[in-house]
Amino acid sequence: MSELPPDHNADDQPDPLNAFDEIIAEETTRDPDLAVIEAGSRTLRTQGGPPDADIPTRPADPEVDKALREVETELATRWGETKLEPSVSRIAALMDVLGEPQRSYPSIHITGTNGKTSTARMIEALLGAFELRTGRYTSPHVQSITERISLDGAPISPERFIETYQDIKPYVEMVDASQEYRLSFFEVLTGMAYAAFADAPADVAVVEVGMGGSWDATNVIDGDVAVVTPIDLDHTDRLGTTHAEIATEKAGIIKQGATVIMAQQPVDAAQVLLKKAVEVDATVAREGLEFGVVERQVAVGGQLVTLRGLGGEYPEVYLPLHGAHQAHNAAVALAAVEAFFGVGAQRADALDPDTVRKAFAAVASPGRLEVVRRSPTVVLDAAHNPAGARAAAEAIGEAFQFSRLIGVVGASGDKNVRGLLEAFEPVFAEVVITQNSSHRAMDADELAGIAVEVFGEERVQVEPRLPDALEAAITLAEEEGEFAGGGVLVTGSVITVGEARLLLGRG
């Protein structure tokens, strides 16, 4: 794929592709959604990109690594995140026997279709900058399951993850025995997160919904602030086929007397959300009216924005993330934190602008237009639905100005892959179709058939193995010459991005 770093001898190195195959083979007995591909720097040898974001690696201590694997294996025996029984009865029962840990701290609850994780990370950074101890729960993970539960802005250690699981395991088994269905993978992780935040103790929890809202396992909290990022059509088989139907499910996180921070929404979704807010006497702040993005311009490594919050304007805020959608996420995050502190309600003054600038300047969102390699530039983005793909396509054109962009796409079979491919068609010169190791992955040949209909046969290449797909895409990007400005975008699934991130030596 590329040269080795200058200090290495190629003759002394094992074949990285064989190593990756061995690692994948070792994972076949585990749920691919939980598997952490152990490639690291032992896989494709490439030039690195910017400093790593906070993505944990496997534990260095063999005993800790073994114990973490045992926990992952036990969790993998439970229902995966795509198998759902719409009820909060099991998680409520677990909270009851644990002593209601989720009631021991205030929380900010986040739902929506796209932008939830990035918004959660921004909220976490802002709260931390104001010296509050934070607990953050997000999903899915990019590389390591421990990413999902963070304290003070960093994923909890493997040791703490294992300890938390062992602490609640007897109570989980007690609930399993009393319910029609065992607690799911996501429900157990949610219980772990809420228990870990109580033990820390956290001053505030930042919680991302897994799917929907009303019956999501996270919805045993009463968020002081309910955040709704942009709603679009995704998970239509479970949440509904219209914006209004999906909004009805997501509105379930809006609790009595809460403050609702609402990103720009389709009209029918906004109507549903506003109706729910009226029913529960919640206060609403809407992007474009009470808060929003005043100005933005592209800057090196990100963008410079002026945000209007609930308490006034915050000029010259540097955001080290690309795309207009991230600026809008920043506006939502800022309004959520202002609302949490009572700005616009109990107090009229704005937050300290220098503290806000410091917080945003430190934000990272792995797998969201993340540069992981140079010469040619390789960018990762976890877009997995048409709305996310449109945002990524617009942002990459604005931020990178590639003369030739090659796509590497591996998607899940339960997604609107045609819509995703159509969103990328205007910006991809060629596309390399592949698949990740998940059981949910769409077969590469099936995905390629749809890609040919969208791009034309001459623009589509099929490489079922992700390492081969990356190799092919980088070769295509290099065809114009060293200084021509070709680039590669790896996208289609969080799992595809996570595996590519490890193959490219990030983590």
C-alpha angles and dihedrals in degrees: 000000000000142000121290117250110275095258096058132086113219092208091062095053126095117234103275094205092055089049090053091050091052091050093050090049091054090056098055094101093055133072104268089219088065099037118109107207104231096214105113114145090341091078130060110358108225142151110271129238130212123334114296120267118229097292111140123225127216113290114272092217108083092212093052090046090052092049091049090050090053091054091048090050092051091048090049090063090067130080110291124235093266095057109076140173106195102236139101093204095103096047090044089054090050092050089050095055091043091056098255097286091177089068093062096079138029117254145205110216120203129198135159137106104270135017098030098125096044090048091049091052091050092049090049092050092050094048091047091051088057089055099255120140107239137201116197126193117188138157152252106020123229099216114339130042089222089068089076095071116050133176123195092355098308133091113260115259120263088246092055092044090054093045092050091051093049091048095056098033096093090052092047090054090048091055092043089057093051100046134074090236129030118249110275127239091259094046092054091048090049090052090049092051095050091047092048092051091051092048094049088045105235122202091210136003123222106202128187118204115240096214132344113338118242097067099020113128091240091061096090087089124084102222115213085208123033114199122197115191119196113309120220138156110293133128085021092163089064107025104035139274100259134058089245094053092048091046089053090061094043092048087068091088091063105101135190112295095357126142114244119210105197124193119209107296141185108270096250092049091049091052092054093048093048092048091053091048090054091049093056097035093246123162115237131209114187128203110243092028114044095016140359150125112310099181139351137182133180114260134179107288095001138344143297114232141180111213129197110214133182090272102041142290127325108199130197098017111169113216115189092208129091130239142040089264090063091052088054090047088053091053091051092047092049093050090048092054092044089052091049090055092045097251109161092020117044094012135031101200122097125241117269103282095211091055090048091051092048092051096049092045089061097049119122128180111187116216093018106111086319117170110222103165141023133211092059102019115235117198127190124208126172095212107150104165134047095261092052091045092052091051092048093047092052093045097048091051091051099043105037111028094207116189089211126015123196119198127214108196129185114163140179118256094234095060134091092258095167091057090047093051092045090055091055097040096091093053103038116084087191135355130217111207118211142146136234127228096262121114085230093061117118112241109262093232092050091049090046090055090059091043092055089055090051102037105021124250096273092061097049128084124178123215110162093192112074094218089055091047092053091047092051094047094050090049090052091048090051095051094091092058138265097293100035097101102241119164143183129225117197111199149132102096142025087235093053090049093047093051092045090049091058094043088055092053099257105136 
